[in-house]
Structure formats: C-alpha cells, structure tokens
Amino acid sequence: MQIRRFVTGRDAAGNSIFIAEGPAPRAKAFDTIPGHAFAQPWATPPLPALADRPADPTLGNASLVPAPGGTSFLIVTFPPDSVMAAPSFDPAAAAAELGPALPGLAEAFEPDAPGMHTTATIDYGIVLDGEIWLELDNGEQRQLHATDVVIQHGTRHAWRNKTGKPATVAFVLIGASRNQA
C-alpha cells in the first residue's frame, strides 16, 4: 500500500516546515491475502507532546493498538471476502504473515470466529473507497459506503467485504480503559 505522508514541524526560528515527506514507512501488502494491505501513517503516546522535529513513532515493532490515551492512525484495504473463501487460501500462512506485521492487533482476532476481534480502543473509522459491512457479535450488520463514519466503542466486531472490489477504510484508534463497573 502506497500512502504518501507529509509530516510538519518547526525550524530553529519557530516557523512551520515540512520535516518528512514520502511513503509511510510502516506499510505492507500481504502476499497470503491478495488485495489486503495496511499502512500506519502515525501514532502518538498517551499525553503526546508537540515537538519541533518529532521522531517517527511508526518505526519499530510496537503494538498497533495504543495504550490508554495514545492513538494509532491506520489505513486498511480489505479485499473481497471471496479471497479468503478461495480453495488456495491458507489461513495458517495468512496468520503467520499478519502476526509480525500487525502486532497487538493480530492477537485480538479470534481463531474460532474469523474476522471477529475486540480492542480496548475507541475507533473512528471513515470509509474512503468501496463498500464494506460492519458486523457486530449479535449478528447485526450495516453496509457502509464512501464517506460513512463509524465510532466503535471497544465492541466485538468484524469487517466483511461482500463485493468483488477492495474497500479502503481509515481508522484512528484511541487507547481506552475498560470500565469494570
């Protein structure tokens, strides 16, 4: 996935400048799931501080799921569900490829309920292109189109692409604590 990223900061005089420009360094198109790709253009720790020249937080192998108060910005292209239903699809190979590329997120997926997952995050999801269905654990589904927005409150869900074309969704994950009351 090619996502061009522009990062701003300040020069020594305090003027706004571009400090980085180019492809998001943390991006991957998956070989085992043709058409599936992701990029993480940026992330922030809890209580982020503004810096004149911030270090790139996407480098390294830190979890894609942010700690409470932190954020993670992801762009995901979902292939049609038919890709995973093809006779040539190898779930074990796909899991082995996704695990290292999606640390923290890959572990949230349920092996006995393909696609279902839960994270301790509030997610803002914006459909950029295509159509995709959001499925909740009670079986309810909603079809989403370009410019539709989902606010996900740490609930168990799955994304389903029932079309013959890829769908691309931007997500901002905000780390949250689960209310134990």
Backbone hydrogen bonds, N-H to C=O, Kabsch-Sander energy under -0.5 kcal/mol:
donor,donor_aa,acceptor,acceptor_aa,energy
3,I,1,M,-0.8
4,R,2,Q,-0.5
5,R,22,G,-3.5
7,V,20,A,-2.7
9,G,17,I,-2.5
10,R,52,D,-1.9
11,D,15,N,-2.3
14,G,11,D,-2.0
17,I,9,G,-2.2
19,I,7,V,-2.7
19,I,17,I,-0.6
20,A,7,V,-1.6
22,G,5,R,-1.9
24,A,3,I,-2.4
27,A,25,P,-1.0
28,K,38,F,-2.6
30,F,28,K,-0.5
30,F,36,H,-2.8
36,H,33,I,-2.4
37,A,77,T,-1.6
38,F,28,K,-2.3
39,A,75,I,-1.9
40,Q,26,R,-2.8
42,W,73,F,-0.8
44,T,71,T,-2.1
59,L,56,D,-0.8
64,L,103,P,-3.2
69,G,175,G,-2.7
70,G,67,A,-3.0
71,T,44,T,-2.0
72,S,173,L,-1.9
73,F,42,W,-2.5
74,L,72,S,-0.6
74,L,171,F,-2.9
75,I,39,A,-2.5
76,V,169,V,-2.9
77,T,37,A,-2.7
78,F,76,V,-0.6
78,F,167,A,-3.5
81,D,161,N,-3.4
83,V,80,P,-1.9
84,M,81,D,-0.9
85,A,81,D,-0.9
86,A,82,S,-0.7
86,A,83,V,-0.6
89,F,86,A,-1.8
94,A,90,D,-2.4
95,A,91,P,-2.6
96,A,92,A,-2.1
97,E,93,A,-1.8
98,L,94,A,-2.8
99,G,95,A,-2.2
101,A,97,E,-0.9
102,L,98,L,-2.5
105,L,102,L,-0.9
106,A,102,L,-3.3
108,A,105,L,-1.4
109,F,105,L,-0.5
109,F,106,A,-1.2
110,E,116,M,-2.4
113,A,110,E,-1.3
116,M,113,A,-2.3
117,H,157,H,-2.1
118,T,108,A,-0.6
121,T,119,T,-2.1
122,I,174,I,-2.4
123,D,121,T,-0.6
123,D,152,Q,-2.5
124,Y,172,V,-2.4
125,G,123,D,-0.6
125,G,150,V,-2.9
126,I,170,A,-2.9
127,V,148,D,-2.5
128,L,126,I,-0.5
128,L,168,T,-2.7
129,D,168,T,-1.8
132,I,144,L,-2.0
133,W,160,R,-3.3
134,L,142,R,-2.4
135,E,133,W,-0.6
135,E,158,A,-3.0
136,L,140,E,-2.8
137,D,156,R,-1.2
139,G,136,L,-2.1
142,R,134,L,-1.6
144,L,132,I,-3.3
146,A,130,G,-0.5
147,T,127,V,-3.2
148,D,145,H,-2.6
150,V,125,G,-2.7
152,Q,123,D,-2.8
152,Q,150,V,-0.6
153,H,151,I,-0.5
154,G,121,T,-1.1
154,G,152,Q,-0.7
157,H,117,H,-2.2
158,A,135,E,-2.1
160,R,133,W,-2.9
162,K,160,R,-0.8
167,A,78,F,-2.1
168,T,129,D,-2.4
169,V,76,V,-2.7
170,A,126,I,-2.7
171,F,74,L,-3.6
172,V,124,Y,-2.2
173,L,72,S,-3.2
173,L,171,F,-0.6
174,I,122,I,-2.4
175,G,70,G,-2.6
175,G,173,L,-0.5
176,A,120,A,-2.7
180,Q,178,R,-0.6
